[in-house]
Amino acid sequence: MVAHLLDVGEGVLHVNIAKSIVLDDAGRSADRAEAAWDAAGLPEQGTVTVEELDRARATLR
């Protein structure tokens, strides 16, 4: 995984990085990753908190 350094604040991730993490958790299945992202109600742009990311990841478990 490639990480892009961007100072968005502590406990916050850029959406592109968060989506990459969810995609990895979904076994690289874009359909599963998108469904988990949408189920968690996460935005398409901007940033997400670690807590928001965890909601999406939890739906994949």
PQR file with spaces between the fields and no chain letter, atoms N, CA, C, O and H, PARSE charges and radii, in Angstrom:
ATOM       1  N    MET     1       0.847   -1.177    0.000 -0.4000 1.5000
ATOM       2  CA   MET     1       0.000    0.000    0.000 -0.0000 2.0000
ATOM       3  C    MET     1       0.890    1.237    0.000  0.5500 1.7000
ATOM       4  O    MET     1       1.902    1.293    0.700 -0.5500 1.4000
ATOM       5  N    VAL     2       0.504    2.204   -0.780 -0.4000 1.5000
ATOM       6  CA   VAL     2       1.219    3.469   -0.854 -0.0000 2.0000
ATOM       7  C    VAL     2       0.496    4.466    0.030  0.5500 1.7000
ATOM       8  O    VAL     2      -0.726    4.600   -0.041 -0.5500 1.4000
ATOM       9  H    VAL     2      -0.318    2.158   -1.348  0.4000 1.0000
ATOM      10  N    ALA     3       1.248    5.159    0.858 -0.4000 1.5000
ATOM      11  CA   ALA     3       0.660    6.170    1.729 -0.0000 2.0000
ATOM      12  C    ALA     3       1.082    7.555    1.256  0.5500 1.7000
ATOM      13  O    ALA     3       2.260    7.804    0.998 -0.5500 1.4000
ATOM      14  H    ALA     3       2.240    5.050    0.915  0.4000 1.0000
ATOM      15  N    HIS     4       0.126    8.435    1.149 -0.4000 1.5000
ATOM      16  CA   HIS     4       0.396    9.822    0.805 -0.0000 2.0000
ATOM      17  C    HIS     4       0.327   10.623    2.094  0.5500 1.7000
ATOM      18  O    HIS     4      -0.663   10.558    2.823 -0.5500 1.4000
ATOM      19  H    HIS     4      -0.831    8.234    1.359  0.4000 1.0000
ATOM      20  N    LEU     5       1.378   11.376    2.372 -0.4000 1.5000
ATOM      21  CA   LEU     5       1.405   12.164    3.591 -0.0000 2.0000
ATOM      22  C    LEU     5       0.666   13.482    3.372  0.5500 1.7000
ATOM      23  O    LEU     5       0.971   14.241    2.453 -0.5500 1.4000
ATOM      24  H    LEU     5       2.182   11.429    1.781  0.4000 1.0000
ATOM      25  N    LEU     6      -0.288   13.725    4.218 -0.4000 1.5000
ATOM      26  CA   LEU     6      -1.097   14.934    4.152 -0.0000 2.0000
ATOM      27  C    LEU     6      -1.531   15.248    5.568  0.5500 1.7000
ATOM      28  O    LEU     6      -2.147   14.413    6.231 -0.5500 1.4000
ATOM      29  H    LEU     6      -0.537   13.108    4.964  0.4000 1.0000
ATOM      30  N    ASP     7      -1.220   16.434    6.033 -0.4000 1.5000
ATOM      31  CA   ASP     7      -1.578   16.806    7.395 -0.0000 2.0000
ATOM      32  C    ASP     7      -3.020   17.294    7.427  0.5500 1.7000
ATOM      33  O    ASP     7      -3.306   18.455    7.133 -0.5500 1.4000
ATOM      34  H    ASP     7      -0.720   17.112    5.495  0.4000 1.0000
ATOM      35  N    VAL     8      -3.919   16.388    7.788 -0.4000 1.5000
ATOM      36  CA   VAL     8      -5.334   16.745    7.890 -0.0000 2.0000
ATOM      37  C    VAL     8      -5.797   16.759    9.337  0.5500 1.7000
ATOM      38  O    VAL     8      -6.977   16.966    9.619 -0.5500 1.4000
ATOM      39  H    VAL     8      -3.687   15.445    8.027  0.4000 1.0000
ATOM      40  N    GLY     9      -4.885   16.544   10.231 -0.4000 1.5000
ATOM      41  CA   GLY     9      -5.220   16.555   11.644 -0.0000 2.0000
ATOM      42  C    GLY     9      -5.157   15.165   12.242  0.5500 1.7000
ATOM      43  O    GLY     9      -5.213   14.160   11.534 -0.5500 1.4000
ATOM      44  H    GLY     9      -3.926   16.377   10.002  0.4000 1.0000
ATOM      45  N    GLU    10      -5.041   15.129   13.538 -0.4000 1.5000
ATOM      46  CA   GLU    10      -4.947   13.852   14.247 -0.0000 2.0000
ATOM      47  C    GLU    10      -6.288   13.125   14.221  0.5500 1.7000
ATOM      48  O    GLU    10      -7.334   13.717   14.489 -0.5500 1.4000
ATOM      49  H    GLU    10      -4.996   15.946   14.113  0.4000 1.0000
ATOM      50  N    GLY    11      -6.244   11.835   13.896 -0.4000 1.5000
ATOM      51  CA   GLY    11      -7.450   11.029   13.885 -0.0000 2.0000
ATOM      52  C    GLY    11      -8.315   11.226   12.658  0.5500 1.7000
ATOM      53  O    GLY    11      -9.479   10.826   12.643 -0.5500 1.4000
ATOM      54  H    GLY    11      -5.395   11.354   13.678  0.4000 1.0000
ATOM      55  N    VAL    12      -7.746   11.849   11.614 -0.4000 1.5000
ATOM      56  CA   VAL    12      -8.491   12.139   10.393 -0.0000 2.0000
ATOM      57  C    VAL    12      -7.695   11.620    9.199  0.5500 1.7000
ATOM      58  O    VAL    12      -6.472   11.756    9.150 -0.5500 1.4000
ATOM      59  H    VAL    12      -6.801   12.174   11.626  0.4000 1.0000
ATOM      60  N    LEU    13      -8.400   11.026    8.239 -0.4000 1.5000
ATOM      61  CA   LEU    13      -7.765   10.511    7.028 -0.0000 2.0000
ATOM      62  C    LEU    13      -8.413   11.128    5.799  0.5500 1.7000
ATOM      63  O    LEU    13      -9.610   11.415    5.797 -0.5500 1.4000
ATOM      64  H    LEU    13      -9.393   10.916    8.279  0.4000 1.0000
ATOM      65  N    HIS    14      -7.626   11.328    4.765 -0.4000 1.5000
ATOM      66  CA   HIS    14      -8.184   11.756    3.491 -0.0000 2.0000
ATOM      67  C    HIS    14      -9.025   10.612    2.942  0.5500 1.7000
ATOM      68  O    HIS    14      -8.678    9.445    3.127 -0.5500 1.4000
ATOM      69  H    HIS    14      -6.653   11.095    4.767  0.4000 1.0000
ATOM      70  N    VAL    15     -10.110   10.927    2.278 -0.4000 1.5000
ATOM      71  CA   VAL    15     -11.037    9.928    1.755 -0.0000 2.0000
ATOM      72  C    VAL    15     -10.330    8.891    0.877  0.5500 1.7000
ATOM      73  O    VAL    15     -10.642    7.704    0.965 -0.5500 1.4000
ATOM      74  H    VAL    15     -10.392   11.875    2.128  0.4000 1.0000
ATOM      75  N    ASN    16      -9.395    9.313    0.042 -0.4000 1.5000
ATOM      76  CA   ASN    16      -8.720    8.362   -0.856 -0.0000 2.0000
ATOM      77  C    ASN    16      -7.945    7.299   -0.085  0.5500 1.7000
ATOM      78  O    ASN    16      -7.942    6.131   -0.474 -0.5500 1.4000
ATOM      79  H    ASN    16      -9.142   10.278   -0.029  0.4000 1.0000
ATOM      80  N    ILE    17      -7.300    7.688    0.988 -0.4000 1.5000
ATOM      81  CA   ILE    17      -6.564    6.728    1.813 -0.0000 2.0000
ATOM      82  C    ILE    17      -7.552    5.802    2.515  0.5500 1.7000
ATOM      83  O    ILE    17      -7.350    4.588    2.554 -0.5500 1.4000
ATOM      84  H    ILE    17      -7.302    8.637    1.304  0.4000 1.0000
ATOM      85  N    ALA    18      -8.612    6.370    3.065 -0.4000 1.5000
ATOM      86  CA   ALA    18      -9.621    5.561    3.765 -0.0000 2.0000
ATOM      87  C    ALA    18     -10.276    4.561    2.811  0.5500 1.7000
ATOM      88  O    ALA    18     -10.499    3.408    3.183 -0.5500 1.4000
ATOM      89  H    ALA    18      -8.777    7.356    3.033  0.4000 1.0000
ATOM      90  N    LYS    19     -10.584    4.988    1.596 -0.4000 1.5000
ATOM      91  CA   LYS    19     -11.189    4.079    0.623 -0.0000 2.0000
ATOM      92  C    LYS    19     -10.246    2.942    0.268  0.5500 1.7000
ATOM      93  O    LYS    19     -10.684    1.810    0.066 -0.5500 1.4000
ATOM      94  H    LYS    19     -10.403    5.924    1.294  0.4000 1.0000
ATOM      95  N    SER    20      -8.964    3.235    0.191 -0.4000 1.5000
ATOM      96  CA   SER    20      -7.978    2.200   -0.102 -0.0000 2.0000
ATOM      97  C    SER    20      -7.936    1.155    1.014  0.5500 1.7000
ATOM      98  O    SER    20      -7.802   -0.039    0.747 -0.5500 1.4000
ATOM      99  H    SER    20      -8.609    4.155    0.355  0.4000 1.0000
ATOM     100  N    ILE    21      -8.049    1.603    2.244 -0.4000 1.5000
ATOM     101  CA   ILE    21      -8.058    0.688    3.392 -0.0000 2.0000
ATOM     102  C    ILE    21      -9.295   -0.203    3.342  0.5500 1.7000
ATOM     103  O    ILE    21      -9.203   -1.411    3.558 -0.5500 1.4000
ATOM     104  H    ILE    21      -8.158    2.573    2.461  0.4000 1.0000
ATOM     105  N    VAL    22     -10.448    0.392    3.058 -0.4000 1.5000
ATOM     106  CA   VAL    22     -11.692   -0.382    2.972 -0.0000 2.0000
ATOM     107  C    VAL    22     -11.610   -1.377    1.809  0.5500 1.7000
ATOM     108  O    VAL    22     -12.061   -2.515    1.936 -0.5500 1.4000
ATOM     109  H    VAL    22     -10.522    1.374    2.883  0.4000 1.0000
ATOM     110  N    LEU    23     -11.047   -0.962    0.701 -0.4000 1.5000
ATOM     111  CA   LEU    23     -10.887   -1.854   -0.450 -0.0000 2.0000
ATOM     112  C    LEU    23     -10.011   -3.051   -0.091  0.5500 1.7000
ATOM     113  O    LEU    23     -10.326   -4.181   -0.463 -0.5500 1.4000
ATOM     114  H    LEU    23     -10.680   -0.037    0.597  0.4000 1.0000
ATOM     115  N    ASP    24      -8.926   -2.814    0.621 -0.4000 1.5000
ATOM     116  CA   ASP    24      -8.067   -3.921    1.083 -0.0000 2.0000
ATOM     117  C    ASP    24      -8.835   -4.852    2.007  0.5500 1.7000
ATOM     118  O    ASP    24      -8.742   -6.074    1.885 -0.5500 1.4000
ATOM     119  H    ASP    24      -8.670   -1.896    0.923  0.4000 1.0000
ATOM     120  N    ASP    25      -9.592   -4.276    2.931 -0.4000 1.5000
ATOM     121  CA   ASP    25     -10.386   -5.085    3.865 -0.0000 2.0000
ATOM     122  C    ASP    25     -11.450   -5.904    3.143  0.5500 1.7000
ATOM     123  O    ASP    25     -11.854   -6.965    3.620 -0.5500 1.4000
ATOM     124  H    ASP    25      -9.667   -3.284    3.031  0.4000 1.0000
ATOM     125  N    ALA    26     -11.902   -5.411    1.994 -0.4000 1.5000
ATOM     126  CA   ALA    26     -12.934   -6.093    1.210 -0.0000 2.0000
ATOM     127  C    ALA    26     -12.333   -7.125    0.261  0.5500 1.7000
ATOM     128  O    ALA    26     -13.013   -7.622   -0.638 -0.5500 1.4000
ATOM     129  H    ALA    26     -11.574   -4.550    1.606  0.4000 1.0000
ATOM     130  N    GLY    27     -11.068   -7.442    0.462 -0.4000 1.5000
ATOM     131  CA   GLY    27     -10.418   -8.418   -0.404 -0.0000 2.0000
ATOM     132  C    GLY    27     -10.261   -7.922   -1.829  0.5500 1.7000
ATOM     133  O    GLY    27     -10.266   -8.713   -2.772 -0.5500 1.4000
ATOM     134  H    GLY    27     -10.516   -7.038    1.192  0.4000 1.0000
ATOM     135  N    ARG    28     -10.119   -6.605   -1.989 -0.4000 1.5000
ATOM     136  CA   ARG    28      -9.964   -5.933   -3.275 -0.0000 2.0000
ATOM     137  C    ARG    28     -11.237   -5.983   -4.123  0.5500 1.7000
ATOM     138  O    ARG    28     -11.189   -5.730   -5.327 -0.5500 1.4000
ATOM     139  H    ARG    28     -10.115   -5.962   -1.224  0.4000 1.0000
ATOM     140  N    SER    29     -12.368   -6.306   -3.504 -0.4000 1.5000
ATOM     141  CA   SER    29     -13.655   -6.308   -4.208 -0.0000 2.0000
ATOM     142  C    SER    29     -14.247   -4.901   -4.150  0.5500 1.7000
ATOM     143  O    SER    29     -14.670   -4.434   -3.092 -0.5500 1.4000
ATOM     144  H    SER    29     -12.407   -6.511   -2.526  0.4000 1.0000
ATOM     145  N    ALA    30     -14.267   -4.239   -5.295 -0.4000 1.5000
ATOM     146  CA   ALA    30     -14.788   -2.870   -5.341 -0.0000 2.0000
ATOM     147  C    ALA    30     -16.262   -2.818   -4.951  0.5500 1.7000
ATOM     148  O    ALA    30     -16.695   -1.864   -4.306 -0.5500 1.4000
ATOM     149  H    ALA    30     -13.923   -4.618   -6.154  0.4000 1.0000
ATOM     150  N    ASP    31     -17.033   -3.826   -5.333 -0.4000 1.5000
ATOM     151  CA   ASP    31     -18.456   -3.848   -4.995 -0.0000 2.0000
ATOM     152  C    ASP    31     -18.666   -3.924   -3.485  0.5500 1.7000
ATOM     153  O    ASP    31     -19.481   -3.188   -2.930 -0.5500 1.4000
ATOM     154  H    ASP    31     -16.681   -4.601   -5.857  0.4000 1.0000
ATOM     155  N    ARG    32     -17.926   -4.819   -2.822 -0.4000 1.5000
ATOM     156  CA   ARG    32     -18.047   -4.945   -1.363 -0.0000 2.0000
ATOM     157  C    ARG    32     -17.576   -3.681   -0.666  0.5500 1.7000
ATOM     158  O    ARG    32     -18.202   -3.226    0.291 -0.5500 1.4000
ATOM     159  H    ARG    32     -17.264   -5.417   -3.273  0.4000 1.0000
ATOM     160  N    ALA    33     -16.474   -3.111   -1.142 -0.4000 1.5000
ATOM     161  CA   ALA    33     -15.925   -1.899   -0.536 -0.0000 2.0000
ATOM     162  C    ALA    33     -16.906   -0.734   -0.672  0.5500 1.7000
ATOM     163  O    ALA    33     -17.130    0.012    0.282 -0.5500 1.4000
ATOM     164  H    ALA    33     -15.965   -3.481   -1.920  0.4000 1.0000
ATOM     165  N    GLU    34     -17.483   -0.584   -1.852 -0.4000 1.5000
ATOM     166  CA   GLU    34     -18.439    0.500   -2.072 -0.0000 2.0000
ATOM     167  C    GLU    34     -19.685    0.320   -1.209  0.5500 1.7000
ATOM     168  O    GLU    34     -20.212    1.290   -0.665 -0.5500 1.4000
ATOM     169  H    GLU    34     -17.302   -1.190   -2.627  0.4000 1.0000
ATOM     170  N    ALA    35     -20.153   -0.912   -1.084 -0.4000 1.5000
ATOM     171  CA   ALA    35     -21.327   -1.180   -0.251 -0.0000 2.0000
ATOM     172  C    ALA    35     -21.043   -0.846    1.211  0.5500 1.7000
ATOM     173  O    ALA    35     -21.892   -0.267    1.890 -0.5500 1.4000
ATOM     174  H    ALA    35     -19.725   -1.701   -1.526  0.4000 1.0000
ATOM     175  N    ALA    36     -19.860   -1.204    1.698 -0.4000 1.5000
ATOM     176  CA   ALA    36     -19.487   -0.904    3.088 -0.0000 2.0000
ATOM     177  C    ALA    36     -19.365    0.600    3.296  0.5500 1.7000
ATOM     178  O    ALA    36     -19.807    1.124    4.319 -0.5500 1.4000
ATOM     179  H    ALA    36     -19.170   -1.673    1.147  0.4000 1.0000
ATOM     180  N    TRP    37     -18.773    1.288    2.340 -0.4000 1.5000
ATOM     181  CA   TRP    37     -18.602    2.749    2.412 -0.0000 2.0000
ATOM     182  C    TRP    37     -19.967    3.430    2.475  0.5500 1.7000
ATOM     183  O    TRP    37     -20.209    4.301    3.310 -0.5500 1.4000
ATOM     184  H    TRP    37     -18.414    0.862    1.510  0.4000 1.0000
ATOM     185  N    ASP    38     -20.847    3.011    1.575 -0.4000 1.5000
ATOM     186  CA   ASP    38     -22.188    3.611    1.523 -0.0000 2.0000
ATOM     187  C    ASP    38     -22.991    3.288    2.785  0.5500 1.7000
ATOM     188  O    ASP    38     -23.697    4.149    3.309 -0.5500 1.4000
ATOM     189  H    ASP    38     -20.651    2.303    0.897  0.4000 1.0000
ATOM     190  N    ALA    39     -22.885    2.048    3.272 -0.4000 1.5000
ATOM     191  CA   ALA    39     -23.616    1.642    4.474 -0.0000 2.0000
ATOM     192  C    ALA    39     -23.195    2.473    5.687  0.5500 1.7000
ATOM     193  O    ALA    39     -24.002    2.739    6.578 -0.5500 1.4000
ATOM     194  H    ALA    39     -22.312    1.348    2.847  0.4000 1.0000
ATOM     195  N    ALA    40     -21.926    2.877    5.710 -0.4000 1.5000
ATOM     196  CA   ALA    40     -21.425    3.690    6.819 -0.0000 2.0000
ATOM     197  C    ALA    40     -21.767    5.169    6.637  0.5500 1.7000
ATOM     198  O    ALA    40     -21.556    5.973    7.545 -0.5500 1.4000
ATOM     199  H    ALA    40     -21.271    2.662    4.986  0.4000 1.0000
ATOM     200  N    GLY    41     -22.295    5.527    5.468 -0.4000 1.5000
ATOM     201  CA   GLY    41     -22.684    6.914    5.218 -0.0000 2.0000
ATOM     202  C    GLY    41     -21.516    7.868    5.085  0.5500 1.7000
ATOM     203  O    GLY    41     -21.607    9.030    5.479 -0.5500 1.4000
ATOM     204  H    GLY    41     -22.467    4.874    4.731  0.4000 1.0000
ATOM     205  N    LEU    42     -20.412    7.376    4.525 -0.4000 1.5000
ATOM     206  CA   LEU    42     -19.211    8.201    4.427 -0.0000 2.0000
ATOM     207  C    LEU    42     -19.223    9.059    3.169  0.5500 1.7000
ATOM     208  O    LEU    42     -19.822    8.679    2.163 -0.5500 1.4000
ATOM     209  H    LEU    42     -20.338    6.432    4.205  0.4000 1.0000
ATOM     210  N    PRO    43     -18.557   10.226    3.221 -0.5600 1.5000
ATOM     211  CA   PRO    43     -18.575   11.160    2.094  0.2800 2.0000
ATOM     212  C    PRO    43     -17.700   10.686    0.931  0.5500 1.7000
ATOM     213  O    PRO    43     -16.797    9.869    1.113 -0.5500 1.4000
ATOM     214  N    GLU    44     -17.978   11.205   -0.250 -0.4000 1.5000
ATOM     215  CA   GLU    44     -17.197   10.876   -1.441 -0.0000 2.0000
ATOM     216  C    GLU    44     -15.920   11.708   -1.536  0.5500 1.7000
ATOM     217  O    GLU    44     -14.980   11.321   -2.229 -0.5500 1.4000
ATOM     218  H    GLU    44     -18.711   11.868   -0.398  0.4000 1.0000
ATOM     219  N    GLN    45     -15.880   12.829   -0.858 -0.4000 1.5000
ATOM     220  CA   GLN    45     -14.725   13.722   -0.901 -0.0000 2.0000
ATOM     221  C    GLN    45     -14.410   14.231    0.485  0.5500 1.7000
ATOM     222  O    GLN    45     -15.242   14.169    1.391 -0.5500 1.4000
ATOM     223  H    GLN    45     -16.644   13.144   -0.295  0.4000 1.0000
ATOM     224  N    GLY    46     -13.195   14.738    0.644 -0.4000 1.5000
ATOM     225  CA   GLY    46     -12.807   15.356    1.906 -0.0000 2.0000
ATOM     226  C    GLY    46     -12.067   14.410    2.818  0.5500 1.7000
ATOM     227  O    GLY    46     -11.126   13.732    2.406 -0.5500 1.4000
ATOM     228  H    GLY    46     -12.519   14.788   -0.092  0.4000 1.0000
ATOM     229  N    THR    47     -12.504   14.371    4.069 -0.4000 1.5000
ATOM     230  CA   THR    47     -11.831   13.575    5.081 -0.0000 2.0000
ATOM     231  C    THR    47     -12.847   12.765    5.883  0.5500 1.7000
ATOM     232  O    THR    47     -14.040   13.071    5.895 -0.5500 1.4000
ATOM     233  H    THR    47     -13.268   14.922    4.404  0.4000 1.0000
ATOM     234  N    VAL    48     -12.353   11.740    6.542 -0.4000 1.5000
ATOM     235  CA   VAL    48     -13.166   10.949    7.473 -0.0000 2.0000
ATOM     236  C    VAL    48     -12.355   10.747    8.743  0.5500 1.7000
ATOM     237  O    VAL    48     -11.124   10.748    8.715 -0.5500 1.4000
ATOM     238  H    VAL    48     -11.385   11.491    6.532  0.4000 1.0000
ATOM     239  N    THR    49     -13.044   10.578    9.831 -0.4000 1.5000
ATOM     240  CA   THR    49     -12.364   10.289   11.082 -0.0000 2.0000
ATOM     241  C    THR    49     -12.064    8.796   11.151  0.5500 1.7000
ATOM     242  O    THR    49     -12.620    8.002   10.392 -0.5500 1.4000
ATOM     243  H    THR    49     -14.043   10.577    9.853  0.4000 1.0000
ATOM     244  N    VAL    50     -11.195    8.433   12.056 -0.4000 1.5000
ATOM     245  CA   VAL    50     -10.880    7.016   12.261 -0.0000 2.0000
ATOM     246  C    VAL    50     -12.138    6.272   12.697  0.5500 1.7000
ATOM     247  O    VAL    50     -12.354    5.127   12.299 -0.5500 1.4000
ATOM     248  H    VAL    50     -10.744    9.078   12.673  0.4000 1.0000
ATOM     249  N    GLU    51     -12.958    6.909   13.504 -0.4000 1.5000
ATOM     250  CA   GLU    51     -14.203    6.283   13.962 -0.0000 2.0000
ATOM     251  C    GLU    51     -15.142    6.015   12.787  0.5500 1.7000
ATOM     252  O    GLU    51     -15.772    4.959   12.723 -0.5500 1.4000
ATOM     253  H    GLU    51     -12.783    7.839   13.828  0.4000 1.0000
ATOM     254  N    GLU    52     -15.235    6.961   11.865 -0.4000 1.5000
ATOM     255  CA   GLU    52     -16.079    6.759   10.687 -0.0000 2.0000
ATOM     256  C    GLU    52     -15.539    5.617    9.827  0.5500 1.7000
ATOM     257  O    GLU    52     -16.303    4.784    9.339 -0.5500 1.4000
ATOM     258  H    GLU    52     -14.724    7.819   11.918  0.4000 1.0000
ATOM     259  N    LEU    53     -14.235    5.586    9.647 -0.4000 1.5000
ATOM     260  CA   LEU    53     -13.605    4.508    8.886 -0.0000 2.0000
ATOM     261  C    LEU    53     -13.891    3.164    9.536  0.5500 1.7000
ATOM     262  O    LEU    53     -14.184    2.186    8.848 -0.5500 1.4000
ATOM     263  H    LEU    53     -13.615    6.263   10.044  0.4000 1.0000
ATOM     264  N    ASP    54     -13.808    3.114   10.837 -0.4000 1.5000
ATOM     265  CA   ASP    54     -14.077    1.855   11.555 -0.0000 2.0000
ATOM     266  C    ASP    54     -15.495    1.365   11.341  0.5500 1.7000
ATOM     267  O    ASP    54     -15.725    0.156   11.329 -0.5500 1.4000
ATOM     268  H    ASP    54     -13.570    3.908   11.396  0.4000 1.0000
ATOM     269  N    ARG    55     -16.461    2.272   11.170 -0.4000 1.5000
ATOM     270  CA   ARG    55     -17.838    1.861   10.880 -0.0000 2.0000
ATOM     271  C    ARG    55     -17.910    1.109    9.560  0.5500 1.7000
ATOM     272  O    ARG    55     -18.579    0.082    9.460 -0.5500 1.4000
ATOM     273  H    ARG    55     -16.274    3.254   11.180  0.4000 1.0000
ATOM     274  N    ALA    56     -17.223    1.620    8.554 -0.4000 1.5000
ATOM     275  CA   ALA    56     -17.206    0.958    7.245 -0.0000 2.0000
ATOM     276  C    ALA    56     -16.498   -0.390    7.335  0.5500 1.7000
ATOM     277  O    ALA    56     -16.959   -1.384    6.774 -0.5500 1.4000
ATOM     278  H    ALA    56     -16.678    2.455    8.635  0.4000 1.0000
ATOM     279  N    ARG    57     -15.381   -0.412    8.043 -0.4000 1.5000
ATOM     280  CA   ARG    57     -14.620   -1.658    8.171 -0.0000 2.0000
ATOM     281  C    ARG    57     -15.401   -2.707    8.925  0.5500 1.7000
ATOM     282  O    ARG    57     -15.284   -3.896    8.628 -0.5500 1.4000
ATOM     283  H    ARG    57     -15.007    0.396    8.499  0.4000 1.0000
ATOM     284  N    ALA    58     -16.198   -2.294    9.897 -0.4000 1.5000
ATOM     285  CA   ALA    58     -16.968   -3.234   10.697 -0.0000 2.0000
ATOM     286  C    ALA    58     -18.013   -3.969    9.862  0.5500 1.7000
ATOM     287  O    ALA    58     -18.338   -5.122   10.146 -0.5500 1.4000
ATOM     288  H    ALA    58     -16.293   -1.328   10.139  0.4000 1.0000
ATOM     289  N    THR    59     -18.538   -3.308    8.840 -0.4000 1.5000
ATOM     290  CA   THR    59     -19.547   -3.965    8.009 -0.0000 2.0000
ATOM     291  C    THR    59     -18.949   -5.093    7.170  0.5500 1.7000
ATOM     292  O    THR    59     -19.684   -5.939    6.660 -0.5500 1.4000
ATOM     293  H    THR    59     -18.274   -2.372    8.610  0.4000 1.0000
ATOM     294  N    LEU    60     -17.640   -5.114    7.026 -0.4000 1.5000
ATOM     295  CA   LEU    60     -16.974   -6.160    6.237 -0.0000 2.0000
ATOM     296  C    LEU    60     -16.604   -7.376    7.075  0.5500 1.7000
ATOM     297  O    LEU    60     -16.181   -8.394    6.527 -0.5500 1.4000
ATOM     298  H    LEU    60     -17.043   -4.427    7.440  0.4000 1.0000
ATOM     299  N    ARG    61     -16.756   -7.288    8.381 -0.4000 1.5000
ATOM     300  CA   ARG    61     -16.366   -8.392    9.249 -0.0000 2.0000
ATOM     301  C    ARG    61     -17.490   -9.372    9.422  0.5500 1.7000
ATOM     302  O    ARG    61     -17.335  -10.370   10.126 -0.5500 1.4000
ATOM     303  H    ARG    61     -17.101   -6.461    8.826  0.4000 1.0000
